[in-house]
């Protein structure tokens, strides 16, 4: 099984900024998914497909910051 490793980055975390929830101010997030459905007519396989879109929601209140949403999806930003 091929397991490519991501390159190691030497980051000075004192030069980074914490992401905070735009709604409640919490700084912890969990990965969630929005699901999109692709019509069989548009699918390369000819079968309907489901496409998971990963993003991050606030661990405390569930809100998804706009910066974590796909550009097309700014209208509905909470889970």
mmCIF file of the N, C-alpha and C atoms, coordinates in Angstrom:
data_MODEL
# 
_entry.id   MODEL 
# 
loop_
_atom_site.group_PDB 
_atom_site.id 
_atom_site.type_symbol 
_atom_site.label_atom_id 
_atom_site.label_alt_id 
_atom_site.label_comp_id 
_atom_site.label_asym_id 
_atom_site.label_entity_id 
_atom_site.label_seq_id 
_atom_site.pdbx_PDB_ins_code 
_atom_site.Cartn_x 
_atom_site.Cartn_y 
_atom_site.Cartn_z 
_atom_site.occupancy 
_atom_site.B_iso_or_equiv 
_atom_site.pdbx_formal_charge 
_atom_site.auth_seq_id 
_atom_site.auth_comp_id 
_atom_site.auth_asym_id 
_atom_site.auth_atom_id 
_atom_site.pdbx_PDB_model_num 
ATOM 1   N N  . UNK A 1 1  ? 0.843   -1.184 0.000   1.00 0.00 ? 1  UNK A N  1 
ATOM 2   C CA . UNK A 1 1  ? 0.000   0.000  0.000   1.00 0.00 ? 1  UNK A CA 1 
ATOM 3   C C  . UNK A 1 1  ? 0.886   1.245  0.000   1.00 0.00 ? 1  UNK A C  1 
ATOM 4   N N  . UNK A 1 2  ? 0.616   2.161  -0.870  1.00 0.00 ? 2  UNK A N  1 
ATOM 5   C CA . UNK A 1 2  ? 1.396   3.389  -0.985  1.00 0.00 ? 2  UNK A CA 1 
ATOM 6   C C  . UNK A 1 2  ? 0.884   4.422  0.008   1.00 0.00 ? 2  UNK A C  1 
ATOM 7   N N  . UNK A 1 3  ? 1.748   4.900  0.895   1.00 0.00 ? 3  UNK A N  1 
ATOM 8   C CA . UNK A 1 3  ? 1.346   5.861  1.917   1.00 0.00 ? 3  UNK A CA 1 
ATOM 9   C C  . UNK A 1 3  ? 2.226   7.105  1.809   1.00 0.00 ? 3  UNK A C  1 
ATOM 10  N N  . UNK A 1 4  ? 1.872   8.029  0.905   1.00 0.00 ? 4  UNK A N  1 
ATOM 11  C CA . UNK A 1 4  ? 2.716   9.223  0.753   1.00 0.00 ? 4  UNK A CA 1 
ATOM 12  C C  . UNK A 1 4  ? 2.646   10.107 1.988   1.00 0.00 ? 4  UNK A C  1 
ATOM 13  N N  . UNK A 1 5  ? 3.804   10.578 2.432   1.00 0.00 ? 5  UNK A N  1 
ATOM 14  C CA . UNK A 1 5  ? 3.860   11.444 3.602   1.00 0.00 ? 5  UNK A CA 1 
ATOM 15  C C  . UNK A 1 5  ? 3.843   12.892 3.164   1.00 0.00 ? 5  UNK A C  1 
ATOM 16  N N  . UNK A 1 6  ? 3.156   13.714 3.945   1.00 0.00 ? 6  UNK A N  1 
ATOM 17  C CA . UNK A 1 6  ? 3.154   15.137 3.656   1.00 0.00 ? 6  UNK A CA 1 
ATOM 18  C C  . UNK A 1 6  ? 4.469   15.729 4.127   1.00 0.00 ? 6  UNK A C  1 
ATOM 19  N N  . UNK A 1 7  ? 4.977   16.732 3.413   1.00 0.00 ? 7  UNK A N  1 
ATOM 20  C CA . UNK A 1 7  ? 6.248   17.334 3.825   1.00 0.00 ? 7  UNK A CA 1 
ATOM 21  C C  . UNK A 1 7  ? 6.126   17.989 5.199   1.00 0.00 ? 7  UNK A C  1 
ATOM 22  N N  . UNK A 1 8  ? 7.166   17.850 5.994   1.00 0.00 ? 8  UNK A N  1 
ATOM 23  C CA . UNK A 1 8  ? 7.203   18.456 7.325   1.00 0.00 ? 8  UNK A CA 1 
ATOM 24  C C  . UNK A 1 8  ? 7.475   19.951 7.180   1.00 0.00 ? 8  UNK A C  1 
ATOM 25  N N  . UNK A 1 9  ? 6.712   20.750 7.911   1.00 0.00 ? 9  UNK A N  1 
ATOM 26  C CA . UNK A 1 9  ? 6.916   22.193 7.871   1.00 0.00 ? 9  UNK A CA 1 
ATOM 27  C C  . UNK A 1 9  ? 7.455   22.643 9.222   1.00 0.00 ? 9  UNK A C  1 
ATOM 28  N N  . UNK A 1 10 ? 8.456   23.479 9.200   1.00 0.00 ? 10 UNK A N  1 
ATOM 29  C CA . UNK A 1 10 ? 8.975   24.077 10.419  1.00 0.00 ? 10 UNK A CA 1 
ATOM 30  C C  . UNK A 1 10 ? 8.255   25.400 10.626  1.00 0.00 ? 10 UNK A C  1 
ATOM 31  N N  . UNK A 1 11 ? 7.211   25.388 11.451  1.00 0.00 ? 11 UNK A N  1 
ATOM 32  C CA . UNK A 1 11 ? 6.380   26.570 11.635  1.00 0.00 ? 11 UNK A CA 1 
ATOM 33  C C  . UNK A 1 11 ? 6.569   27.103 13.047  1.00 0.00 ? 11 UNK A C  1 
ATOM 34  N N  . UNK A 1 12 ? 6.796   28.388 13.146  1.00 0.00 ? 12 UNK A N  1 
ATOM 35  C CA . UNK A 1 12 ? 6.856   29.056 14.443  1.00 0.00 ? 12 UNK A CA 1 
ATOM 36  C C  . UNK A 1 12 ? 5.432   29.493 14.774  1.00 0.00 ? 12 UNK A C  1 
ATOM 37  N N  . UNK A 1 13 ? 4.769   28.767 15.688  1.00 0.00 ? 13 UNK A N  1 
ATOM 38  C CA . UNK A 1 13 ? 3.363   29.035 15.985  1.00 0.00 ? 13 UNK A CA 1 
ATOM 39  C C  . UNK A 1 13 ? 3.130   30.384 16.651  1.00 0.00 ? 13 UNK A C  1 
ATOM 40  N N  . UNK A 1 14 ? 4.179   31.028 17.125  1.00 0.00 ? 14 UNK A N  1 
ATOM 41  C CA . UNK A 1 14 ? 3.997   32.380 17.670  1.00 0.00 ? 14 UNK A CA 1 
ATOM 42  C C  . UNK A 1 14 ? 3.719   33.377 16.551  1.00 0.00 ? 14 UNK A C  1 
ATOM 43  N N  . UNK A 1 15 ? 3.977   32.971 15.323  1.00 0.00 ? 15 UNK A N  1 
ATOM 44  C CA . UNK A 1 15 ? 3.723   33.855 14.184  1.00 0.00 ? 15 UNK A CA 1 
ATOM 45  C C  . UNK A 1 15 ? 2.449   33.452 13.427  1.00 0.00 ? 15 UNK A C  1 
ATOM 46  N N  . UNK A 1 16 ? 1.595   32.667 14.067  1.00 0.00 ? 16 UNK A N  1 
ATOM 47  C CA . UNK A 1 16 ? 0.317   32.282 13.472  1.00 0.00 ? 16 UNK A CA 1 
ATOM 48  C C  . UNK A 1 16 ? -0.819  32.927 14.252  1.00 0.00 ? 16 UNK A C  1 
ATOM 49  N N  . UNK A 1 17 ? -2.003  32.898 13.684  1.00 0.00 ? 17 UNK A N  1 
ATOM 50  C CA . UNK A 1 17 ? -3.183  33.440 14.356  1.00 0.00 ? 17 UNK A CA 1 
ATOM 51  C C  . UNK A 1 17 ? -4.194  32.319 14.555  1.00 0.00 ? 17 UNK A C  1 
ATOM 52  N N  . UNK A 1 18 ? -4.831  32.302 15.698  1.00 0.00 ? 18 UNK A N  1 
ATOM 53  C CA . UNK A 1 18 ? -5.838  31.280 15.976  1.00 0.00 ? 18 UNK A CA 1 
ATOM 54  C C  . UNK A 1 18 ? -7.117  31.584 15.204  1.00 0.00 ? 18 UNK A C  1 
ATOM 55  N N  . UNK A 1 19 ? -7.728  30.543 14.656  1.00 0.00 ? 19 UNK A N  1 
ATOM 56  C CA . UNK A 1 19 ? -9.055  30.689 14.053  1.00 0.00 ? 19 UNK A CA 1 
ATOM 57  C C  . UNK A 1 19 ? -10.062 30.614 15.194  1.00 0.00 ? 19 UNK A C  1 
ATOM 58  N N  . UNK A 1 20 ? -11.045 31.479 15.165  1.00 0.00 ? 20 UNK A N  1 
ATOM 59  C CA . UNK A 1 20 ? -12.099 31.475 16.187  1.00 0.00 ? 20 UNK A CA 1 
ATOM 60  C C  . UNK A 1 20 ? -13.445 31.413 15.501  1.00 0.00 ? 20 UNK A C  1 
ATOM 61  N N  . UNK A 1 21 ? -14.411 30.825 16.181  1.00 0.00 ? 21 UNK A N  1 
ATOM 62  C CA . UNK A 1 21 ? -15.771 30.758 15.668  1.00 0.00 ? 21 UNK A CA 1 
ATOM 63  C C  . UNK A 1 21 ? -16.325 32.178 15.566  1.00 0.00 ? 21 UNK A C  1 
ATOM 64  N N  . UNK A 1 22 ? -16.887 32.517 14.406  1.00 0.00 ? 22 UNK A N  1 
ATOM 65  C CA . UNK A 1 22 ? -17.455 33.844 14.191  1.00 0.00 ? 22 UNK A CA 1 
ATOM 66  C C  . UNK A 1 22 ? -18.725 34.061 15.010  1.00 0.00 ? 22 UNK A C  1 
ATOM 67  N N  . UNK A 1 23 ? -19.325 32.987 15.518  1.00 0.00 ? 23 UNK A N  1 
ATOM 68  C CA . UNK A 1 23 ? -20.578 33.100 16.263  1.00 0.00 ? 23 UNK A CA 1 
ATOM 69  C C  . UNK A 1 23 ? -20.356 33.115 17.773  1.00 0.00 ? 23 UNK A C  1 
ATOM 70  N N  . UNK A 1 24 ? -19.537 32.184 18.296  1.00 0.00 ? 24 UNK A N  1 
ATOM 71  C CA . UNK A 1 24 ? -19.403 32.088 19.759  1.00 0.00 ? 24 UNK A CA 1 
ATOM 72  C C  . UNK A 1 24 ? -17.992 32.363 20.273  1.00 0.00 ? 24 UNK A C  1 
ATOM 73  N N  . UNK A 1 25 ? -16.999 32.454 19.378  1.00 0.00 ? 25 UNK A N  1 
ATOM 74  C CA . UNK A 1 25 ? -15.633 32.767 19.789  1.00 0.00 ? 25 UNK A CA 1 
ATOM 75  C C  . UNK A 1 25 ? -14.786 31.579 20.194  1.00 0.00 ? 25 UNK A C  1 
ATOM 76  N N  . UNK A 1 26 ? -15.339 30.374 20.173  1.00 0.00 ? 26 UNK A N  1 
ATOM 77  C CA . UNK A 1 26 ? -14.565 29.182 20.525  1.00 0.00 ? 26 UNK A CA 1 
ATOM 78  C C  . UNK A 1 26 ? -13.430 28.987 19.521  1.00 0.00 ? 26 UNK A C  1 
ATOM 79  N N  . UNK A 1 27 ? -12.353 28.334 19.968  1.00 0.00 ? 27 UNK A N  1 
ATOM 80  C CA . UNK A 1 27 ? -11.225 28.100 19.063  1.00 0.00 ? 27 UNK A CA 1 
ATOM 81  C C  . UNK A 1 27 ? -10.993 26.621 18.776  1.00 0.00 ? 27 UNK A C  1 
ATOM 82  N N  . UNK A 1 28 ? -12.021 25.777 19.010  1.00 0.00 ? 28 UNK A N  1 
ATOM 83  C CA . UNK A 1 28 ? -11.897 24.361 18.672  1.00 0.00 ? 28 UNK A CA 1 
ATOM 84  C C  . UNK A 1 28 ? -12.946 24.002 17.623  1.00 0.00 ? 28 UNK A C  1 
ATOM 85  N N  . UNK A 1 29 ? -12.536 23.172 16.664  1.00 0.00 ? 29 UNK A N  1 
ATOM 86  C CA . UNK A 1 29 ? -13.383 22.808 15.537  1.00 0.00 ? 29 UNK A CA 1 
ATOM 87  C C  . UNK A 1 29 ? -13.331 21.310 15.316  1.00 0.00 ? 29 UNK A C  1 
ATOM 88  N N  . UNK A 1 30 ? -14.374 20.786 14.683  1.00 0.00 ? 30 UNK A N  1 
ATOM 89  C CA . UNK A 1 30 ? -14.408 19.375 14.289  1.00 0.00 ? 30 UNK A CA 1 
ATOM 90  C C  . UNK A 1 30 ? -14.670 19.301 12.800  1.00 0.00 ? 30 UNK A C  1 
ATOM 91  N N  . UNK A 1 31 ? -14.165 18.255 12.159  1.00 0.00 ? 31 UNK A N  1 
ATOM 92  C CA . UNK A 1 31 ? -14.376 18.103 10.726  1.00 0.00 ? 31 UNK A CA 1 
ATOM 93  C C  . UNK A 1 31 ? -15.780 17.550 10.491  1.00 0.00 ? 31 UNK A C  1 
ATOM 94  N N  . UNK A 1 32 ? -16.497 18.181 9.585   1.00 0.00 ? 32 UNK A N  1 
ATOM 95  C CA . UNK A 1 32 ? -17.830 17.748 9.175   1.00 0.00 ? 32 UNK A CA 1 
ATOM 96  C C  . UNK A 1 32 ? -17.855 17.734 7.653   1.00 0.00 ? 32 UNK A C  1 
ATOM 97  N N  . UNK A 1 33 ? -18.916 17.181 7.098   1.00 0.00 ? 33 UNK A N  1 
ATOM 98  C CA . UNK A 1 33 ? -19.040 17.086 5.645   1.00 0.00 ? 33 UNK A CA 1 
ATOM 99  C C  . UNK A 1 33 ? -20.398 17.597 5.203   1.00 0.00 ? 33 UNK A C  1 
ATOM 100 N N  . UNK A 1 34 ? -20.414 18.336 4.100   1.00 0.00 ? 34 UNK A N  1 
ATOM 101 C CA . UNK A 1 34 ? -21.649 18.617 3.384   1.00 0.00 ? 34 UNK A CA 1 
ATOM 102 C C  . UNK A 1 34 ? -21.631 17.653 2.213   1.00 0.00 ? 34 UNK A C  1 
ATOM 103 N N  . UNK A 1 35 ? -22.808 17.184 1.844   1.00 0.00 ? 35 UNK A N  1 
ATOM 104 C CA . UNK A 1 35 ? -22.898 16.217 0.760   1.00 0.00 ? 35 UNK A CA 1 
ATOM 105 C C  . UNK A 1 35 ? -23.566 16.858 -0.448  1.00 0.00 ? 35 UNK A C  1 
ATOM 106 N N  . UNK A 1 36 ? -23.008 16.594 -1.616  1.00 0.00 ? 36 UNK A N  1 
ATOM 107 C CA . UNK A 1 36 ? -23.584 17.055 -2.875  1.00 0.00 ? 36 UNK A CA 1 
ATOM 108 C C  . UNK A 1 36 ? -23.924 15.820 -3.701  1.00 0.00 ? 36 UNK A C  1 
ATOM 109 N N  . UNK A 1 37 ? -24.995 15.927 -4.466  1.00 0.00 ? 37 UNK A N  1 
ATOM 110 C CA . UNK A 1 37 ? -25.414 14.819 -5.318  1.00 0.00 ? 37 UNK A CA 1 
ATOM 111 C C  . UNK A 1 37 ? -25.144 15.203 -6.769  1.00 0.00 ? 37 UNK A C  1 
ATOM 112 N N  . UNK A 1 38 ? -24.517 14.301 -7.505  1.00 0.00 ? 38 UNK A N  1 
ATOM 113 C CA . UNK A 1 38 ? -24.224 14.505 -8.915  1.00 0.00 ? 38 UNK A CA 1 
ATOM 114 C C  . UNK A 1 38 ? -25.164 13.629 -9.733  1.00 0.00 ? 38 UNK A C  1 
ATOM 115 N N  . UNK A 1 39 ? -25.894 14.253 -10.640 1.00 0.00 ? 39 UNK A N  1 
ATOM 116 C CA . UNK A 1 39 ? -26.839 13.551 -11.500 1.00 0.00 ? 39 UNK A CA 1 
ATOM 117 C C  . UNK A 1 39 ? -26.111 12.514 -12.354 1.00 0.00 ? 39 UNK A C  1 
ATOM 118 N N  . UNK A 1 40 ? -26.796 11.431 -12.635 1.00 0.00 ? 40 UNK A N  1 
ATOM 119 C CA . UNK A 1 40 ? -26.232 10.391 -13.503 1.00 0.00 ? 40 UNK A CA 1 
ATOM 120 C C  . UNK A 1 40 ? -25.915 10.948 -14.889 1.00 0.00 ? 40 UNK A C  1 
ATOM 121 N N  . UNK A 1 41 ? -26.668 11.956 -15.323 1.00 0.00 ? 41 UNK A N  1 
ATOM 122 C CA . UNK A 1 41 ? -26.423 12.550 -16.644 1.00 0.00 ? 41 UNK A CA 1 
ATOM 123 C C  . UNK A 1 41 ? -25.085 13.288 -16.695 1.00 0.00 ? 41 UNK A C  1 
ATOM 124 N N  . UNK A 1 42 ? -24.641 13.819 -15.576 1.00 0.00 ? 42 UNK A N  1 
ATOM 125 C CA . UNK A 1 42 ? -23.379 14.566 -15.525 1.00 0.00 ? 42 UNK A CA 1 
ATOM 126 C C  . UNK A 1 42 ? -22.201 13.737 -15.036 1.00 0.00 ? 42 UNK A C  1 
ATOM 127 N N  . UNK A 1 43 ? -22.495 12.602 -14.440 1.00 0.00 ? 43 UNK A N  1 
ATOM 128 C CA . UNK A 1 43 ? -21.454 11.759 -13.847 1.00 0.00 ? 43 UNK A CA 1 
ATOM 129 C C  . UNK A 1 43 ? -20.640 11.047 -14.924 1.00 0.00 ? 43 UNK A C  1 
ATOM 130 N N  . UNK A 1 44 ? -19.315 10.991 -14.763 1.00 0.00 ? 44 UNK A N  1 
ATOM 131 C CA . UNK A 1 44 ? -18.476 10.287 -15.749 1.00 0.00 ? 44 UNK A CA 1 
ATOM 132 C C  . UNK A 1 44 ? -18.752 8.782  -15.802 1.00 0.00 ? 44 UNK A C  1 
ATOM 133 N N  . UNK A 1 45 ? -19.326 8.221  -14.712 1.00 0.00 ? 45 UNK A N  1 
ATOM 134 C CA . UNK A 1 45 ? -19.626 6.782  -14.694 1.00 0.00 ? 45 UNK A CA 1 
ATOM 135 C C  . UNK A 1 45 ? -21.026 6.474  -15.217 1.00 0.00 ? 45 UNK A C  1 
ATOM 136 N N  . UNK A 1 46 ? -21.841 7.522  -15.403 1.00 0.00 ? 46 UNK A N  1 
ATOM 137 C CA . UNK A 1 46 ? -23.216 7.302  -15.832 1.00 0.00 ? 46 UNK A CA 1 
ATOM 138 C C  . UNK A 1 46 ? -24.137 6.926  -14.694 1.00 0.00 ? 46 UNK A C  1 
ATOM 139 N N  . UNK A 1 47 ? -23.615 6.945  -13.461 1.00 0.00 ? 47 UNK A N  1 
ATOM 140 C CA . UNK A 1 47 ? -24.424 6.629  -12.289 1.00 0.00 ? 47 UNK A CA 1 
ATOM 141 C C  . UNK A 1 47 ? -24.441 7.831  -11.355 1.00 0.00 ? 47 UNK A C  1 
ATOM 142 N N  . UNK A 1 48 ? -25.553 8.001  -10.644 1.00 0.00 ? 48 UNK A N  1 
ATOM 143 C CA . UNK A 1 48 ? -25.651 9.068  -9.662  1.00 0.00 ? 48 UNK A CA 1 
ATOM 144 C C  . UNK A 1 48 ? -24.537 8.903  -8.632  1.00 0.00 ? 48 UNK A C  1 
ATOM 145 N N  . UNK A 1 49 ? -23.951 10.017 -8.207  1.00 0.00 ? 49 UNK A N  1 
ATOM 146 C CA . UNK A 1 49 ? -22.842 9.947  -7.250  1.00 0.00 ? 49 UNK A CA 1 
ATOM 147 C C  . UNK A 1 49 ? -23.068 10.929 -6.116  1.00 0.00 ? 49 UNK A C  1 
ATOM 148 N N  . UNK A 1 50 ? -22.523 10.615 -4.966  1.00 0.00 ? 50 UNK A N  1 
ATOM 149 C CA . UNK A 1 50 ? -22.539 11.501 -3.810  1.00 0.00 ? 50 UNK A CA 1 
ATOM 150 C C  . UNK A 1 50 ? -21.107 12.003 -3.602  1.00 0.00 ? 50 UNK A C  1 
ATOM 151 N N  . UNK A 1 51 ? -20.971 13.321 -3.391  1.00 0.00 ? 51 UNK A N  1 
ATOM 152 C CA . UNK A 1 51 ? -19.645 13.920 -3.239  1.00 0.00 ? 51 UNK A CA 1 
ATOM 153 C C  . UNK A 1 51 ? -19.546 14.562 -1.858  1.00 0.00 ? 51 UNK A C  1 
ATOM 154 N N  . UNK A 1 52 ? -18.662 14.049 -0.984  1.00 0.00 ? 52 UNK A N  1 
ATOM 155 C CA . UNK A 1 52 ? -18.488 14.670 0.335   1.00 0.00 ? 52 UNK A CA 1 
ATOM 156 C C  . UNK A 1 52 ? -17.584 15.900 0.230   1.00 0.00 ? 52 UNK A C  1 
ATOM 157 N N  . UNK A 1 53 ? -17.994 16.988 0.876   1.00 0.00 ? 53 UNK A N  1 
ATOM 158 C CA . UNK A 1 53 ? -17.190 18.213 0.897   1.00 0.00 ? 53 UNK A CA 1 
ATOM 159 C C  . UNK A 1 53 ? -16.758 18.434 2.354   1.00 0.00 ? 53 UNK A C  1 
ATOM 160 N N  . UNK A 1 54 ? -15.472 18.214 2.668   1.00 0.00 ? 54 UNK A N  1 
ATOM 161 C CA . UNK A 1 54 ? -15.029 18.379 4.058   1.00 0.00 ? 54 UNK A CA 1 
ATOM 162 C C  . UNK A 1 54 ? -14.908 19.854 4.432   1.00 0.00 ? 54 UNK A C  1 
ATOM 163 N N  . UNK A 1 55 ? -15.271 20.157 5.677   1.00 0.00 ? 55 UNK A N  1 
ATOM 164 C CA . UNK A 1 55 ? -15.118 21.503 6.224   1.00 0.00 ? 55 UNK A CA 1 
ATOM 165 C C  . UNK A 1 55 ? -15.070 21.388 7.742   1.00 0.00 ? 55 UNK A C  1 
ATOM 166 N N  . UNK A 1 56 ? -14.915 22.506 8.412   1.00 0.00 ? 56 UNK A N  1 
ATOM 167 C CA . UNK A 1 56 ? -14.787 22.500 9.861   1.00 0.00 ? 56 UNK A CA 1 
ATOM 168 C C  . UNK A 1 56 ? -15.923 23.289 10.505  1.00 0.00 ? 56 UNK A C  1 
ATOM 169 N N  . UNK A 1 57 ? -16.548 22.681 11.535  1.00 0.00 ? 57 UNK A N  1 
ATOM 170 C CA . UNK A 1 57 ? -17.619 23.321 12.300  1.00 0.00 ? 57 UNK A CA 1 
ATOM 171 C C  . UNK A 1 57 ? -17.123 23.539 13.729  1.00 0.00 ? 57 UNK A C  1 
ATOM 172 N N  . UNK A 1 58 ? -17.621 24.588 14.353  1.00 0.00 ? 58 UNK A N  1 
ATOM 173 C CA . UNK A 1 58 ? -17.261 24.878 15.740  1.00 0.00 ? 58 UNK A CA 1 
ATOM 174 C C  . UNK A 1 58 ? -17.662 23.704 16.623  1.00 0.00 ? 58 UNK A C  1 
ATOM 175 N N  . UNK A 1 59 ? -16.753 23.272 17.463  1.00 0.00 ? 59 UNK A N  1 
ATOM 176 C CA . UNK A 1 59 ? -17.022 22.158 18.380  1.00 0.00 ? 59 UNK A CA 1 
ATOM 177 C C  . UNK A 1 59 ? -18.113 22.526 19.384  1.00 0.00 ? 59 UNK A C  1 
ATOM 178 N N  . UNK A 1 60 ? -18.169 23.791 19.757  1.00 0.00 ? 60 UNK A N  1 
ATOM 179 C CA . UNK A 1 60 ? -19.092 24.236 20.800  1.00 0.00 ? 60 UNK A CA 1 
ATOM 180 C C  . UNK A 1 60 ? -20.508 24.477 20.276  1.00 0.00 ? 60 UNK A C  1 
ATOM 181 N N  . UNK A 1 61 ? -20.653 25.223 19.174  1.00 0.00 ? 61 UNK A N  1 
ATOM 182 C CA . UNK A 1 61 ? -21.997 25.614 18.723  1.00 0.00 ? 61 UNK A CA 1 
ATOM 183 C C  . UNK A 1 61 ? -22.383 25.060 17.359  1.00 0.00 ? 61 UNK A C  1 
ATOM 184 N N  . UNK A 1 62 ? -21.443 24.450 16.620  1.00 0.00 ? 62 UNK A N  1 
ATOM 185 C CA . UNK A 1 62 ? -21.751 23.857 15.328  1.00 0.00 ? 62 UNK A CA 1 
ATOM 186 C C  . UNK A 1 62 ? -21.690 24.810 14.145  1.00 0.00 ? 62 UNK A C  1 
ATOM 187 N N  . UNK A 1 63 ? -21.418 26.078 14.391  1.00 0.00 ? 63 UNK A N  1 
ATOM 188 C CA . UNK A 1 63 ? -21.370 27.073 13.313  1.00 0.00 ? 63 UNK A CA 1 
ATOM 189 C C  . UNK A 1 63 ? -20.167 26.823 12.405  1.00 0.00 ? 63 UNK A C  1 
ATOM 190 N N  . UNK A 1 64 ? -20.338 27.083 11.116  1.00 0.00 ? 64 UNK A N  1 
ATOM 191 C CA . UNK A 1 64 ? -19.242 26.949 10.156  1.00 0.00 ? 64 UNK A CA 1 
ATOM 192 C C  . UNK A 1 64 ? -18.867 28.347 9.678   1.00 0.00 ? 64 UNK A C  1 
ATOM 193 N N  . UNK A 1 65 ? -17.645 28.771 9.998   1.00 0.00 ? 65 UNK A N  1 
ATOM 194 C CA . UNK A 1 65 ? -17.168 30.085 9.542   1.00 0.00 ? 65 UNK A CA 1 
ATOM 195 C C  . UNK A 1 65 ? -17.194 30.147 8.023   1.00 0.00 ? 65 UNK A C  1 
ATOM 196 N N  . UNK A 1 66 ? -17.461 31.318 7.491   1.00 0.00 ? 66 UNK A N  1 
ATOM 197 C CA . UNK A 1 66 ? -17.522 31.480 6.038   1.00 0.00 ? 66 UNK A CA 1 
ATOM 198 C C  . UNK A 1 66 ? -16.209 31.104 5.356   1.00 0.00 ? 66 UNK A C  1 
ATOM 199 N N  . UNK A 1 67 ? -15.084 31.317 6.031   1.00 0.00 ? 67 UNK A N  1 
ATOM 200 C CA . UNK A 1 67 ? -13.796 30.983 5.416   1.00 0.00 ? 67 UNK A CA 1 
ATOM 201 C C  . UNK A 1 67 ? -13.612 29.470 5.253   1.00 0.00 ? 67 UNK A C  1 
ATOM 202 N N  . UNK A 1 68 ? -14.423 28.656 5.933   1.00 0.00 ? 68 UNK A N  1 
ATOM 203 C CA . UNK A 1 68 ? -14.336 27.198 5.817   1.00 0.00 ? 68 UNK A CA 1 
ATOM 204 C C  . UNK A 1 68 ? -15.301 26.635 4.779   1.00 0.00 ? 68 UNK A C  1 
ATOM 205 N N  . UNK A 1 69 ? -16.171 27.478 4.222   1.00 0.00 ? 69 UNK A N  1 
ATOM 206 C CA . UNK A 1 69 ? -17.172 27.026 3.254   1.00 0.00 ? 69 UNK A CA 1 
ATOM 207 C C  . UNK A 1 69 ? -16.639 27.106 1.830   1.00 0.00 ? 69 UNK A C  1 
ATOM 208 N N  . UNK A 1 70 ? -17.132 26.226 0.956   1.00 0.00 ? 70 UNK A N  1 
ATOM 209 C CA . UNK A 1 70 ? -16.808 26.394 -0.462  1.00 0.00 ? 70 UNK A CA 1 
ATOM 210 C C  . UNK A 1 70 ? -17.369 27.730 -0.943  1.00 0.00 ? 70 UNK A C  1 
ATOM 211 N N  . UNK A 1 71 ? -16.743 28.351 -1.909  1.00 0.00 ? 71 UNK A N  1 
ATOM 212 C CA . UNK A 1 71 ? -17.142 29.677 -2.380  1.00 0.00 ? 71 UNK A CA 1 
ATOM 213 C C  . UNK A 1 71 ? -18.598 29.720 -2.818  1.00 0.00 ? 71 UNK A C  1 
ATOM 214 N N  . UNK A 1 72 ? -19.122 28.637 -3.389  1.00 0.00 ? 72 UNK A N  1 
ATOM 215 C CA . UNK A 1 72 ? -20.499 28.627 -3.889  1.00 0.00 ? 72 UNK A CA 1 
ATOM 216 C C  . UNK A 1 72 ? -21.516 28.520 -2.772  1.00 0.00 ? 72 UNK A C  1 
ATOM 217 N N  . UNK A 1 73 ? -21.097 28.301 -1.544  1.00 0.00 ? 73 UNK A N  1 
ATOM 218 C CA . UNK A 1 73 ? -22.024 27.899 -0.489  1.00 0.00 ? 73 UNK A CA 1 
ATOM 219 C C  . UNK A 1 73 ? -22.136 28.915 0.648   1.00 0.00 ? 73 UNK A C  1 
ATOM 220 N N  . UNK A 1 74 ? -21.967 30.185 0.398   1.00 0.00 ? 74 UNK A N  1 
ATOM 221 C CA . UNK A 1 74 ? -22.003 31.174 1.473   1.00 0.00 ? 74 UNK A CA 1 
ATOM 222 C C  . UNK A 1 74 ? -23.393 31.369 2.079   1.00 0.00 ? 74 UNK A C  1 
ATOM 223 N N  . UNK A 1 75 ? -24.444 30.903 1.424   1.00 0.00 ? 75 UNK A N  1 
ATOM 224 C CA . UNK A 1 75 ? -25.789 31.136 1.936   1.00 0.00 ? 75 UNK A CA 1 
ATOM 225 C C  . UNK A 1 75 ? -26.146 30.312 3.159   1.00 0.00 ? 75 UNK A C  1 
ATOM 226 N N  . UNK A 1 76 ? -25.771 29.047 3.207   1.00 0.00 ? 76 UNK A N  1 
ATOM 227 C CA . UNK A 1 76 ? -26.167 28.160 4.300   1.00 0.00 ? 76 UNK A CA 1 
ATOM 228 C C  . UNK A 1 76 ? -24.930 27.754 5.064   1.00 0.00 ? 76 UNK A C  1 
ATOM 229 N N  . UNK A 1 77 ? -24.645 28.434 6.182   1.00 0.00 ? 77 UNK A N  1 
ATOM 230 C CA . UNK A 1 77 ? -23.351 28.218 6.829   1.00 0.00 ? 77 UNK A CA 1 
ATOM 231 C C  . UNK A 1 77 ? -23.424 27.606 8.222   1.00 0.00 ? 77 UNK A C  1 
ATOM 232 N N  . UNK A 1 78 ? -24.488 26.872 8.537   1.00 0.00 ? 78 UNK A N  1 
ATOM 233 C CA . UNK A 1 78 ? -24.481 26.159 9.812   1.00 0.00 ? 78 UNK A CA 1 
ATOM 234 C C  . UNK A 1 78 ? -24.990 24.749 9.593   1.00 0.00 ? 78 UNK A C  1 
ATOM 235 N N  . UNK A 1 79 ? -24.551 23.868 10.437  1.00 0.00 ? 79 UNK A N  1 
ATOM 236 C CA . UNK A 1 79 ? -24.940 22.449 10.327  1.00 0.00 ? 79 UNK A CA 1 
ATOM 237 C C  . UNK A 1 79 ? -26.155 22.206 11.190  1.00 0.00 ? 79 UNK A C  1 
# 
